[in-house]
Amino acid sequence: MALFAPAGTARAAADPVEAGVPTYLVATAFDRGLTSGAAGTYGDQARFTDRAGQYGQSLTFEKTTGSGPYDNGYVIRMNRPGNENTLCHYYGRIVLTSDANCRRNPWVVEVKGDAFLLKTRWDGEYLYLAAAGSVDADKQLYAKSRYVDDGRRFAEFKAVRAR
C-alpha cells in the first residue's frame, strides 16, 4: 500500500544525523573524518584526520530544544575521555572544551544535496564548519561566515554510523 502526500504539500527532508548515536563526520570533499589535535590556548583543537579514508573519532549529537528562535539544534560531543569534548567555536577556530566554557548556541544541520553543512548562530549571523584551502597543509577545523572571504571553504559532511 502506497501513501501519497496531498497535492501542493512539500515533504520535509529527513535529518541526516541521529541524536544519541555515535557517528563519524566525514568531509565529502576530501574523505576525512574528525579527530582532536594538540591542546591550544582555549582547548584541544578539532581537526581533520591525517589521510583520506580515515574516519577519526566518533561524535554524538545531543538534541537541544528551547523557546527561542535559535535554541533548537544539537550539542556535538566527541567521544573521548574527560569532559573537554564539546565542539565549540572560539575566534574562528573549532575547539573541544567543557560545556561550561562553550558558547551556548547549538549546531544546526543544513541539508545540501546528499551532504550537509553544520552551522551555529553567532553575533547575528551563522558560522559554518570550514576547512583551509589545502586540508593537507592545515588540518584545523574552522568557523567561517558567509560574508568573509578568507580562503577557507565550507565543509560538507556525511554522517556514518560508528560501529
JOTAJO-V204095 format. One record per residue. N is the residue number from 1. SS is DSSP state (A for helix, B for strand, O for the rest). OMEGA is omega in radians with two decimals (none if undefined). D_FIRST is the distance of its C-alpha to the first C-alpha in Angstrom with 2 decimals. Layout:
N;SS;OMEGA;D_FIRST
N;SS;OMEGA;D_FIRST
//
This chain:
1;O;-3.12;0.00
2;O;3.07;3.79
3;O;-3.12;6.69
4;O;3.06;9.96
5;O;3.09;13.47
6;O;3.14;15.79
7;O;3.10;18.20
8;O;3.11;21.25
9;O;3.13;20.02
10;O;3.12;20.49
11;O;-3.12;18.62
12;O;3.09;21.19
13;O;3.12;21.87
14;O;3.10;21.44
15;O;-3.06;24.84
16;O;3.08;26.06
17;O;3.10;28.14
18;O;3.10;27.47
19;B;3.06;30.04
20;O;-3.10;32.05
21;O;3.08;31.03
22;O;-3.00;33.90
23;B;2.97;33.19
24;B;2.99;35.26
25;B;-3.10;35.64
26;B;3.09;36.26
27;B;-3.02;37.80
28;O;-3.08;36.05
29;O;-3.11;39.18
30;O;3.04;41.32
31;O;3.12;39.01
32;B;3.06;40.88
33;O;-3.13;39.99
34;B;3.08;42.04
35;B;3.10;44.89
36;B;-3.12;47.92
37;B;-3.13;51.35
38;B;-3.12;54.90
39;B;3.05;55.68
40;B;-3.12;56.55
41;O;-3.02;58.37
42;O;-3.13;55.36
43;B;3.08;53.34
44;B;-3.13;51.97
45;B;2.95;50.51
46;B;-3.05;46.86
47;B;3.07;46.88
48;B;3.12;45.07
49;O;-3.07;45.52
50;O;-3.05;48.37
51;O;3.03;46.42
52;O;3.13;43.18
53;O;3.10;40.61
54;O;3.13;41.76
55;O;3.09;39.27
56;B;-3.11;42.07
57;O;3.13;41.51
58;O;3.10;38.23
59;B;3.04;37.61
60;B;3.08;35.69
61;B;3.09;34.21
62;B;-3.08;34.87
63;B;3.05;33.06
64;B;3.07;35.54
65;O;3.14;35.05
66;O;-3.07;37.77
67;O;-3.13;38.79
68;O;-3.11;40.17
69;O;-3.12;38.40
70;O;-3.09;39.10
71;O;-3.05;38.62
72;O;-3.13;35.01
73;B;-3.08;34.35
74;B;2.81;35.36
75;B;-3.11;38.50
76;B;-3.13;38.52
77;B;3.03;40.52
78;B;-3.12;41.68
79;O;3.14;41.50
80;O;-3.10;45.21
81;O;3.06;47.98
82;O;-3.12;49.66
83;O;3.07;48.73
84;O;-3.01;49.37
85;O;-3.09;45.76
86;B;-3.13;44.31
87;B;-3.08;43.59
88;B;3.04;45.78
89;B;3.13;47.41
90;B;-3.12;51.15
91;O;3.03;53.09
92;O;3.12;50.74
93;B;3.07;50.20
94;B;-3.12;47.42
95;B;3.04;48.88
96;B;-3.08;47.84
97;B;3.12;49.52
98;O;3.10;49.24
99;A;-3.09;47.25
100;A;-3.12;50.59
101;A;-3.06;51.64
102;O;3.04;48.33
103;O;-2.95;47.67
104;O;-3.11;45.10
105;O;-3.11;42.75
106;O;3.04;39.32
107;B;-3.12;37.69
108;B;3.10;34.78
109;B;3.07;32.14
110;B;-3.09;31.94
111;B;3.13;29.17
112;B;-3.09;30.59
113;O;3.13;28.30
114;O;-3.11;27.44
115;B;3.08;30.25
116;B;3.03;31.61
117;B;3.02;35.00
118;B;-3.11;36.48
119;B;3.08;38.69
120;B;-3.10;40.76
121;B;3.08;42.57
122;B;3.09;46.35
123;O;3.04;49.07
124;O;3.10;46.87
125;B;3.09;44.88
126;B;2.99;42.46
127;B;-3.10;43.68
128;B;2.99;41.41
129;B;-3.05;41.72
130;B;3.11;43.72
131;B;3.05;45.65
132;O;3.12;49.07
133;O;3.09;49.50
134;O;-3.11;50.17
135;O;3.10;48.22
136;O;3.14;50.51
137;O;-3.07;53.56
138;O;-3.07;52.13
139;O;-3.11;49.28
140;B;3.03;49.42
141;B;-3.06;46.37
142;B;2.95;47.24
143;B;-3.05;46.10
144;B;3.05;46.24
145;B;3.04;46.16
146;O;-3.01;44.78
147;O;-3.12;48.25
148;O;3.07;50.40
149;O;-3.07;50.97
150;O;3.13;52.29
151;O;3.10;51.15
152;O;3.13;48.27
153;B;3.12;44.68
154;B;-3.14;41.49
155;O;3.03;39.76
156;O;-3.07;36.07
157;B;2.86;34.36
158;B;3.13;31.39
159;B;3.11;30.62
160;B;-3.13;30.79
161;B;3.13;30.17
162;O;-3.14;33.48
163;O;none;33.73
//
